[in-house]
């Protein structure tokens, strides 16, 4: 009886080694097919969240305009025509950036369900006033793209060499953002901000330029909706709000951006090096431009146009980590995904607000 039972057990069927290997191989293939789909689904969710963030920013800008009859300034600074002003203005001699320094994103806080934070900030004080220091480091989910793989915590404002700036007896810690506003095709920050004159393009198709008087007034150069002390109304966007870029992305993988504002004397340094990039003025904490810009040429002397993820990797350009491009907020509040392979001239046309350049929706 025991002998028969023993042999019955010996005859029971089971997996052979070859069958087991085949099953494992099939499972491996299925997992290999499933993982990219899971990754794509996660990125689609992140992109949707990013799109919603920009949508809320765009709506906040429109509500701000309804309340104040203008869009928020790119950033606020003591207005000087000759680089001079009271000591409390803390004017940076290189850029003429000055107190108070608050940026467009800080001005939008009450319209982004951040009234408590906004009410706690003294917008009449200098951005480096240490009484506001803990507030300036606040992390706000609405200014963070979930696809950004760079640093997510607050960062210290630093000089051109990377040394932390010391103001009022302490360092300046700034809350991070992954969203920037458009200065247009042209850029007027850094040395341009303190120049008496500058060169701007009058025709991007023929590369015609002219010399304009600046004397501290960035409005004489900027052709986008946000710049130092800007007071742009929607009616000034004569190229049409539906075809004018207002906001976009800039991942901290490339450089630091903040919702707070501009710290005079600070610089923005790239984390990714390229032959065409380097530190840039503090205005690029908040603002980017598209090119062409009168003062910005590549190594061959050709004006640079840099759409999303352009390999020049300027800290003053848009940069996203979504596959193939980035999310862009337009002046009418719409948010669209724009390919990084967009035609360069089309990108430049979308970036200006009043250059009479005609853009078709089929172009991007």
FIMI-662600 format. One line per 5 residues: number of its first residue (from 1); their letters; for each residue x, y negated, z of N, C-alpha, C. Coordinates in steps of 0.2 Angstrom, whole numbers, plus 2048, in hexadecimal, padded with zeros to 3 digits. Each point is the difference from the previous one (the first is absolute). Layout:
NUM	a	X:Y:Z:X:Y:Z:X:Y:Z; ...
END
This chain:
1	xxxxx	804:806:800:7FC:7FA:800:804:7FA:800; 805:800:804:805:7FA:801:804:800:7F9; 802:805:7FE:804:801:7FA:7FC:7FD:7FA; 7F9:802:7FF:7FC:7FD:7FB:7FF:7F8:800; 7FF:7FE:806:7FF:7F9:801:807:7FC:7FE
6	xxxxx	806:803:802:806:7FD:7FE:801:7FF:7F9; 7FE:805:7FC:801:800:7F9:7FB:7FB:7FD; 7F9:800:803:7FB:7FB:7FD:803:7F9:800; 803:7FE:806:802:7FA:801:806:7FE:7FB; 804:805:7FF:806:7FF:7FB:7FD:7FF:7F9
11	xxxxx	7FA:802:7FE:7FE:7FF:7F9:7FC:7FA:7FF; 7FF:7FC:806:7FC:7FA:7FF:803:7FB:7FB; 7FD:7FD:7FC:803:7FB:7FB:802:7FA:804; 805:7FC:7FD:803:7FA:802:803:7FC:7FB; 802:7FA:801:804:7FB:7FB:807:803:7FF
16	xxxxx	802:801:7FA:807:801:7FE:804:7FA:801; 806:800:7FF:804:7FA:801:7FF:7FC:7FA; 7FF:803:7FA:7FF:7FC:7FA:7F9:7FC:800; 7FB:804:803:7FA:7FC:800:800:7FA:805; 804:801:806:800:7FB:804:804:7FA:7FD
21	xxxxx	805:801:7FD:804:7FB:7FC:7FB:7FC:7FB; 7FC:804:7FD:7FB:7FD:7FB:7FB:7FB:803; 7FE:803:806:7FB:7FB:804:803:7FA:802; 806:801:803:804:7FA:803:801:7FB:7FA; 802:803:7FA:801:7FB:7FA:7FA:7FC:7FE
26	xxxxx	7FA:804:800:7FA:7FD:7FE:7FE:7FA:805; 801:802:807:7FF:7FB:805:804:7FA:7FF; 807:801:7FE:804:7FA:7FF:7FE:7FC:7FA; 7FE:803:7FB:7FE:7FD:7FA:7FA:7FB:802; 7FB:803:804:7FA:7FC:802:802:7FA:804
31	xxxxx	804:802:805:802:7FA:804:804:7FB:7FC; 804:802:7FB:803:7FB:7FC:7FB:7FC:7FC; 7FB:803:7FE:7FB:7FC:7FC:7FC:7FC:804; 7FF:802:807:7FC:7FC:804:803:7FA:803; 806:801:802:804:7FA:803:800:7FA:7FC
36	xxxxx	801:800:7F9:800:7F9:7FD:7F9:7FD:800; 7FB:805:800:7F9:7FD:800:7FE:7FD:807; 803:803:805:7FF:7FD:807:804:7F9:800; 806:800:7FD:804:7FA:800:7FC:7FB:7FC; 7FD:801:7FB:7FD:7FC:7FB:7FA:7FD:804
41	xxxxx	7FC:804:803:7FA:7FE:804:802:7FB:806; 806:802:803:802:7FB:805:802:7FA:7FE; 803:800:7FA:802:7F9:7FD:7FA:7FC:7FE; 7FB:804:7FD:7FA:7FC:7FE:7FD:7FD:805; 800:803:806:7FD:7FD:806:804:7FA:802
46	xxxxx	807:801:800:804:7FA:802:7FF:7FA:7FB; 7FF:802:7FA:7FF:7FB:7FB:7FA:7FC:801; 7FB:804:802:7F9:7FD:801:800:7FC:806; 804:802:805:801:7FB:806:803:7FA:7FF; 806:800:7FC:803:7FB:7FE:7FC:7FB:7FB
51	xxxxx	7FC:803:7FC:7FB:7FC:7FC:7FB:7FC:804; 7FE:804:805:7FB:7FC:805:803:7FB:804; 807:801:802:803:7FA:804:801:7FA:7FB; 802:801:7FA:800:7FA:7FB:7F9:7FD:7FF; 7FB:804:800:7F9:7FE:7FF:7FE:7FB:806
56	xxxxx	802:802:806:7FE:7FC:806:804:7FA:800; 807:800:7FD:804:7FA:800:7FD:7FB:7FB; 7FE:803:7FA:7FD:7FC:7FB:7F9:7FC:802; 7FC:804:804:7FA:7FD:802:801:7FB:806; 805:802:804:802:7FB:805:802:7F9:7FD
61	xxxxx	804:801:7FA:802:7FA:7FD:7FA:7FC:7FD; 7FB:803:7FE:7FA:7FD:7FD:7FC:7FC:806; 800:804:805:7FD:7FD:806:803:7FA:803; 807:800:800:804:7FB:802:7FF:7FA:7FB; 7FF:801:7FA:7FF:7FB:7FB:7F9:7FD:801
66	xxxxx	7FB:804:802:7F9:7FD:801:800:7FC:806; 805:801:805:800:7FC:806:804:7FA:800; 805:800:7FC:805:7FA:7FF:801:7FD:7F9; 7FC:803:7FC:800:7FD:7F9:807:801:7FC; 804:805:803:806:801:7FC:803:807:803
71	xxxxx	804:803:7FC:803:806:803:806:7FE:805; 801:805:804:805:7FF:805:807:7FE:7FD; 804:7FC:803:807:7FF:7FE:804:806:800; 805:800:7FB:804:806:800:804:800:807; 802:7FB:802:802:7FF:807:801:7F8:801
76	xxxxx	7FF:7FE:806:800:7F9:802:806:7FE:803; 803:7FA:7FE:806:7FD:802:7FF:7F9:800; 804:7FD:804:801:7F8:800:802:7FE:7F9; 7FC:7FB:7FD:801:7FE:7FA:805:7FB:800; 806:801:7FC:805:7FB:800:802:7FF:7F8
81	xxxxx	802:7FA:7FF:802:7FE:7F9:807:800:7FF; 804:7FF:806:807:7FF:800:804:804:805; 7FC:805:803:804:805:804:800:7FD:808; 7FD:7FA:801:800:7FD:806:7FA:801:804; 800:800:806:7FA:800:804:801:800:808
86	xxxxx	7FB:800:804:801:800:807:804:807:802; 803:800:806:804:806:802:7FB:806:801; 7FA:7FE:802:7FB:806:802:7FE:803:7F9; 802:7FD:7FA:7FE:803:7FA:805:806:7FE; 806:800:803:805:805:7FF:801:802:7F9
91	xxxxx	801:7FB:7FC:801:801:7F9:806:803:7FE; 7FF:806:7FC:806:803:7FE:804:7FD:7FA; 806:7FE:801:803:7FB:7FB:801:804:7F9; 800:806:800:801:804:7FA:7F9:800:7FC; 7FB:801:803:7FA:801:7FC:7FA:7FB:802
96	xxxxx	801:7FC:805:7FB:7FB:802:7FA:804:803; 800:806:801:7FB:803:804:800:7FE:807; 7FA:7FF:803:800:7FD:807:7FA:803:804; 800:7FD:806:7FA:802:804:7FA:7FD:7FD; 7FA:803:801:7FF:806:805:802:806:7FD
101	xxxxx	7FF:801:7F9:802:807:7FD:7FB:805:7FF; 7FA:7FF:803:7FA:805:7FF:7FF:801:7F9; 7FF:807:7FF:7FE:802:7F9:7F9:801:7FE; 7FF:802:7FA:7F9:801:7FE:7FC:805:803; 804:806:802:7FD:805:803:7FE:7FF:808
106	xxxxx	804:7FC:803:7FE:7FD:807:7FA:7FC:7FF; 800:7FC:7FB:7FA:7FB:800:7F9:804:7FE; 801:806:7FD:7FA:804:7FF:7FE:804:806; 803:800:805:7FE:805:806:7F9:7FF:802; 7FD:7FA:801:7F9:800:802:7FB:803:7FB
111	xxxxx	802:800:7FA:7FC:803:7FB:801:808:7FE; 805:802:804:801:807:800:7FF:804:807; 7FB:7FD:803:7FE:803:807:805:800:805; 805:7FB:7FF:805:7FF:805:800:7F9:803; 7FA:7FE:802:7FF:7FA:803:803:7FF:807
116	xxxxx	800:806:804:803:7FF:806:807:7FF:800; 804:803:7FB:807:7FF:7FF:801:7F9:7FE; 7FC:7FE:7FB:801:7F9:7FD:7FF:7FB:806; 7FB:801:804:7FE:7FB:805:806:800:805; 804:805:801:805:800:805:807:7FD:7FD
121	xxxxx	800:7FF:7FA:806:7FD:7FD:7FF:7F8:7FF; 805:7FC:802:800:7F9:7FF:802:7FE:7FA; 7FC:7FF:7FB:803:7FF:7F9:803:7F9:7FF; 7FF:7FC:805:804:7FA:800:807:800:803; 802:806:802:806:801:803:805:803:7FA
126	xxxxx	806:800:802:805:803:7FB:800:807:800; 801:803:7FB:7FF:808:7FF:805:803:805; 805:7FD:802:805:803:805:7FF:7FE:807; 7FA:7FD:801:7FF:7FE:807:7FF:807:804; 804:801:805:801:806:803:7F9:802:805
131	xxxxx	7FC:7FB:801:7FA:801:803:7FB:804:7FC; 801:800:7FA:7FC:804:7FB:804:807:7FF; 806:801:802:804:806:7FE:7FC:806:800; 7FD:802:805:7FD:807:800:7FA:801:7FB; 7FD:7FA:7FE:7FB:800:7FB:803:801:7F9
136	xxxxx	805:7FD:7FF:803:801:7F9:802:807:7FE; 801:804:805:802:807:7FF:7FA:805:7FF; 7FA:7FD:800:7FA:804:800:800:804:7FA; 7FF:807:800:7FF:804:7FA:7F9:800:7FE; 7FE:7FE:7FA:7F9:800:7FD:7FF:805:7FB
141	xxxxx	7FC:804:801:7FF:806:7FB:7FE:7FD:7F9; 7FC:7FA:800:7FE:7FE:7FA:805:7FD:7FC; 806:7FF:802:806:7FE:7FC:805:805:7FF; 7FE:806:801:804:806:7FF:7FE:805:7FB; 804:801:7FB:7FE:805:7FB:802:807:802
146	xxxxx	7FC:805:801:802:807:802:805:803:7FC; 801:7FE:7FA:804:804:7FB:808:7FD:801; 800:7FB:804:807:7FD:801:804:804:805; 806:802:7FD:804:805:804:806:7FD:804; 800:7F9:7FF:805:7FC:804:7FE:7FF:807
151	xxxxx	804:7FC:804:7FF:7FF:807:7F9:7FD:801; 7FD:802:806:7F9:7FE:801:800:7FB:806; 805:800:804:800:7FC:806:802:7F8:7FF; 7FF:7FC:805:802:7F9:7FF:807:800:7FF; 803:7FA:7FD:807:7FF:7FE:802:7F9:802
156	xxxxx	807:7FF:801:803:7FA:802:801:7FC:7FA; 7FF:7FA:800:802:7FB:7FB:807:7FF:800; 804:800:7FA:807:800:800:803:7FC:7FB; 806:7FE:801:803:7FB:7FB:802:804:7FA; 804:7FD:7FB:802:803:7FA:805:806:801
161	xxxxx	803:800:805:805:805:802:7FD:806:803; 7FA:7FF:803:7FC:805:803:800:7FF:808; 803:7FB:802:801:7FF:807:7F9:7FD:803; 7FE:802:805:7F9:7FE:803:801:7F8:801; 7FA:7FD:7FE:800:7F9:802:7FE:7FE:807
166	xxxxx	803:7FB:803:7FF:7FE:807:7FD:7F9:800; 7FA:800:802:7FC:7FA:800:7FD:7FF:807; 800:7FA:803:7FD:7FF:807:802:805:805; 806:802:7FF:803:805:805:7FE:807:7FF; 7FE:802:7FB:7FE:807:7FF:800:802:7F8
171	xxxxx	7FF:806:7FF:7FF:802:7F9:7F9:800:7FE; 7FE:800:7F9:7F9:800:7FE:7FE:807:7FD; 7FB:803:804:7FE:806:7FE:7F9:7FF:7FC; 800:803:7FA:7FA:7FF:7FB:7FD:806:7FF; 7F9:800:800:7FC:805:7FE:800:801:7F9
176	xxxxx	800:807:7FE:801:802:7F9:7FA:7FF:7FC; 801:7FF:7F9:7FB:800:7FB:802:804:7FA; 7FC:803:7FC:802:803:7FA:7FC:7FC:7FA; 7FD:7FA:801:7FD:7FC:7FB:803:7F9:7FF; 800:7FE:7FA:803:7FA:7FE:7FB:7FC:7FC
181	xxxxx	801:7F9:800:7FC:7FC:7FB:805:7FD:7FB; 7FC:7FF:7FA:804:7FE:7FA:801:7F8:800; 806:7FF:7FE:803:7F9:7FF:7FF:7FE:7F9; 7FE:805:7FC:800:7FF:7F8:806:803:7FD; 801:7FD:7FA:806:802:7FC:806:7FD:803
186	xxxxx	7FF:7FA:801:806:7FC:803:801:802:807; 806:7FF:803:802:800:807:803:7F9:802; 7FE:7FE:806:803:7FA:802:801:801:808; 805:803:801:802:801:807:808:800:801; 803:801:805:807:800:801:802:7F9:7FE
191	xxxxx	806:7FF:7FC:802:7FA:7FE:7FC:7FC:7FC; 7FB:803:7FC:7FB:7FC:7FC:7FC:7FC:805; 7FF:803:806:7FB:7FC:804:803:7F9:802; 807:7FF:800:803:7FA:802:803:7FC:7FA; 7FF:803:7FA:803:7FD:7FA:7FC:7FA:7FE
196	xxxxx	804:7FB:7FD:7FC:7FA:7FD:7FD:801:7FA; 802:805:7FC:7FD:801:7F9:801:808:7FF; 7FC:803:7FC:801:807:7FE:7FD:801:7F9; 802:806:7FD:7FE:802:7FA:7FA:805:800; 7FB:7FE:7FC:7FA:805:800:7FE:802:7F9
201	xxxxx	7FD:805:7FF:7FE:802:7F9:7FA:7FD:7FE; 7FF:7FD:7FA:7FA:7FD:7FD:7FD:805:7FB; 804:805:7FE:7FD:805:7FB:804:806:801; 7FD:805:803:804:806:801:801:804:7FA; 7FC:7FF:7FA:801:804:7FA:806:7FD:7FC
206	xxxxx	802:7FA:801:805:7FD:7FC:806:7FE:804; 7FF:801:807:805:7FF:805:802:7F8:800; 7FB:7FC:7FF:801:7F9:800:7FF:7FE:808; 805:7FB:802:800:7FE:807:800:7F8:800; 7FF:7FE:806:801:7F9:801:802:7FF:807
211	xxxxx	803:7FA:801:802:7FE:807:7FB:7FC:804; 7FE:802:806:7FB:7FC:804:803:7FE:806; 7FD:7FB:803:802:7FD:807:7FD:805:805; 804:802:805:7FE:804:805:7FF:7FC:807; 806:7FD:802:800:7FC:806:7FC:803:806
216	xxxxx	800:806:801:7FD:803:806:7F9:803:7FE; 7FD:7FE:7FA:7F9:802:7FF:800:806:7FB; 7FF:806:803:800:806:7FC:7FB:800:7FB; 7FA:7FC:801:7FB:800:7FB:802:7FE:7F9; 806:7FC:800:802:7FE:7F9:803:806:7FC
221	xxxxx	801:806:804:803:806:7FC:7FC:805:800; 7FC:802:806:7FC:806:800:7FA:800:7FB; 7FF:805:7FD:7FA:801:7FC:7FC:806:802; 800:801:807:7FC:805:803:7FC:7FD:806; 7FC:804:803:7FB:7FD:805:803:7FF:807
226	xxxxx	806:803:801:803:7FF:807:807:7FE:800; 802:7FB:803:806:7FD:801:801:7FC:806; 805:7FD:801:801:7FC:806:7FB:7FA:800; 7FC:7FF:806:7FC:7FB:800:7FA:800:7FB; 7FF:805:7FC:7FB:800:7FB:7F9:7FF:803
231	xxxxx	7FC:7FC:7FB:7F9:7FF:802:7FC:801:7FA; 801:806:7FD:7FC:802:7FA:7F9:802:801; 7FC:7FD:7FC:7F9:802:7FF:7FF:805:7FB; 7FA:804:800:7FF:804:7FB:7FF:7FD:7FA; 7FD:7FA:800:7FF:7FC:7F9:807:7FF:7FD
236	xxxxx	805:800:804:807:7FF:7FD:802:806:7FC; 7FD:805:801:802:807:7FC:7FD:800:7FA; 802:7FC:7FB:7FD:7FF:7FA:801:806:7FB; 805:804:801:800:806:7FC:7FB:805:802; 7FC:7FF:805:7FB:805:802:802:804:806
241	xxxxx	7FC:800:805:802:804:806:800:808:7FF; 7FC:802:7FB:800:807:7FE:807:802:7FD; 804:7FC:7FD:806:801:7FD:806:7FD:803; 7FF:7FE:806:806:7FD:804:801:804:806; 807:802:801:802:804:806:800:7FB:806
246	xxxxx	7FD:802:805:801:7FD:806:804:804:805; 7FF:806:801:803:804:805:803:807:7FD; 805:803:804:802:806:7FE:804:803:805; 804:806:7FE:803:804:805:808:7FE:800; 803:801:806:807:801:801:802:804:805
251	xxxxx	802:806:7FF:802:805:805:806:7FF:804; 800:801:806:806:7FF:804:806:804:7FF; 7FF:805:7FB:805:804:7FD:805:7FC:7FD; 7FE:7FA:7FD:804:7FC:7FC:802:7FA:805; 7FC:7FD:803:802:7FA:805:7FA:7FE:805
256	xxxxx	802:7FC:805:7FB:7FF:805:7FC:7FA:7FE; 7F9:801:801:7FB:7FB:7FF:7FC:7FF:807; 7FD:7FA:801:7FD:7FF:806:7F9:7FC:7FF; 7FB:801:804:7FA:7FD:800:801:7F9:803; 805:7FF:804:801:7FA:804:801:7F9:7FC
261	xxxxx	806:800:7FD:801:7FA:7FC:808:800:7FE; 802:7FA:7FF:807:7FE:7FE:804:7FE:806; 806:803:802:804:7FD:805:806:7FD:7FC; 800:7F9:801:806:7FC:7FC:807:803:802; 804:801:7FB:806:802:801:801:808:800
266	xxxxx	7FA:803:7FF:801:808:800:800:802:7F8; 803:806:7FF:800:803:7FA:7FD:806:800; 7FE:802:7FA:7FD:807:7FF:805:804:7FC; 802:806:803:805:804:7FD:7FD:807:7FD; 803:802:7FA:7FD:806:7FD:803:806:803
271	xxxxx	7FC:805:801:803:807:803:802:804:7FA; 7FE:7FF:7FA:802:803:7FA:804:7FC:7FC; 806:802:7FF:805:7FB:7FC:7FF:801:7F9; 801:7FB:7FC:800:800:7F9:805:7FA:7FD; 803:801:7FA:804:7FA:7FE:7FD:7FA:800
276	xxxxx	7F9:7FF:800:7FC:7FA:7FF:7FD:7FE:806; 801:803:806:7FD:7FD:806:805:7FE:805; 7FD:7FD:805:804:7FE:806:7FB:7FC:805; 803:7FE:805:7FC:7FC:805:7FC:7FA:7FD; 7FA:7FE:802:7FD:7FB:7FD:7FD:7FC:806
281	xxxxx	7FD:7FA:7FF:7FE:7FB:805:7FA:803:803; 7FE:7FD:806:7FB:802:805:7F9:800:7FD; 7FF:7FC:7FB:7FA:800:7FC:7FE:806:7FE; 804:805:7FE:7FF:806:7FE:7FE:805:805; 7FF:7FE:806:7FD:804:805:7F8:800:7FF
286	xxxxx	7FE:7FC:7FC:7F9:7FF:7FE:7FE:800:7F9; 804:7FD:7FC:7FF:7FF:7F9:804:803:7FB; 7FE:802:7FA:803:803:7FB:7FF:7FC:7F9; 804:801:7FB:7FE:7FD:7FA:801:805:7FA; 7FE:7FF:7FA:800:804:7FB:806:7FF:7FB
291	xxxxx	802:7FA:7FF:804:7FE:7FB:7FC:7FF:7F9; 803:7FD:7FB:807:7FD:800:800:7FA:805; 806:7FE:803:801:7FB:804:806:7FC:7FD; 800:7F9:800:805:7FC:7FD:807:802:803; 800:802:806:806:800:804:803:808:800
296	xxxxx	7FC:804:7FD:801:807:802:802:804:7F9; 806:802:7FF:802:803:7FA:804:807:802; 800:805:7FB:803:806:801:808:7FF:7FE; 803:805:800:808:800:7FF:801:7FE:7F9; 7FB:800:7FB:801:7FE:7F9:7FE:7F9:7FF
301	xxxxx	7FD:7FD:805:7FD:7F9:800:7F9:800:7FD; 7FD:806:800:7F9:800:7FE:7FB:7FF:806; 7FB:7FC:7FF:7FB:800:806:7FD:806:802; 7FF:801:806:7FE:807:803:7F8:7FF:801; 7FD:805:7FE:7F9:801:802:7FF:807:804
306	xxxxx	7FE:800:806:800:806:804:7F9:802:802; 7FD:805:7FD:7FA:802:802:801:805:806; 7FA:803:802:801:805:806:805:805:7FF; 805:801:805:805:805:800:805:7FF:7FA; 801:7FA:7FE:805:7FF:7FB:807:801:803
311	xxxxx	804:804:7FC:807:802:803:804:7FB:802; 7FF:7F9:7FF:804:7FB:803:800:800:807; 7FA:802:803:7FF:801:807:801:7FA:804; 7FE:7FA:7FE:800:7FA:803:7FC:800:807; 802:7FD:805:7FC:800:806:7FA:7FB:7FE
316	xxxxx	800:7FC:7FB:7FB:7FB:7FE:7FC:803:7FA; 7FF:807:800:7FB:803:7FB:7FC:805:803; 7FB:802:7FD:7FB:805:803:803:807:7FF; 7FF:804:805:803:807:800:7FC:804:804; 7FD:806:7FD:7FC:804:803:802:807:800
321	xxxxx	7FD:805:804:802:807:800:7FB:804:7FE; 7FB:7FE:7FC:7FB:804:7FD:803:802:7FA; 7FE:806:7FD:803:803:7FA:7FE:7FC:7FA; 805:7FD:7FD:7FF:7FD:7FA:7FE:7F8:800; 800:7FD:806:7FE:7F9:800:7FE:7FE:807
326	xxxxx	7FC:7FB:800:7FE:7FD:806:7F9:7FD:800; 7FD:7FF:806:7F9:7FD:800:801:7F8:800; 7FC:7FD:7FC:800:7F9:800:7F9:7FC:801; 800:7FB:804:7FA:7FC:802:800:7FA:7FB; 7FB:800:7FD:7FF:7FA:7FB:7FC:7FA:803
331	xxxxx	7FF:7FB:7FD:7FD:7FA:803:7F9:800:801; 7FC:805:7FC:7F9:801:801:7FF:805:805; 805:802:804:7FE:805:805:801:807:7FE; 801:801:7FA:800:807:7FD:807:803:802; 801:806:801:806:804:801:801:805:7FA
336	xxxxx	806:800:7FD:801:805:7FA:807:803:801; 800:806:7FE:807:803:7FF:803:7FE:7FA; 806:7FD:800:804:7FE:7FB:806:804:7FF; 801:803:7FA:806:804:7FE:806:7FC:801; 805:804:802:807:7FD:800:803:7FF:7F9
341	xxxxx	7FD:803:7FB:802:800:7F9:7FC:7FA:7FC; 7FC:7FC:804:7FD:7FB:7FC:804:7FC:7FC; 7FD:7FD:7FA:804:7FC:7FC:803:7FA:804; 806:7FE:7FF:803:7FB:804:7FC:7F9:7FF; 7FF:7FE:7FA:7FC:7FA:7FF:7F9:800:803
346	xxxxx	7FD:806:800:7F9:800:803:801:7FF:807; 805:803:804:801:7FF:807:801:7F8:801; 804:7FD:7FC:801:7F9:801:7FA:7FC:7FF; 7FC:802:7FB:7FA:7FC:7FF:7FB:801:806; 800:806:803:7FB:801:805:802:7FC:807
351	xxxxx	807:7FE:800:802:7FD:806:800:7F8:800; 7FE:7FD:7FA:7FF:7F9:801:7F9:7FE:800; 7FE:7FB:803:7F9:7FE:801:7FE:7FB:7FB; 804:7FC:7FD:7FE:7FA:7FC:805:7FF:7FA; 802:805:7FD:805:7FF:7FA:7FC:802:7FA
356	xxxxx	7F9:801:800:7FC:800:7FA:802:807:7FC; 803:805:803:802:806:7FD:7FA:805:800; 7FE:803:7FA:7FA:804:800:802:807:801; 7FC:803:805:802:807:801:7F9:804:7FF; 801:806:7FD:7FB:805:7FF:800:805:805
361	xxxx	7FA:802:802:800:805:805:802:807:7FE; 801:801:7F9:803:806:7FD:807:800:800; 803:7FA:802:808:7FF:800:803:803:806; 7FC:802:805:803:803:806:7FB:805:804
END
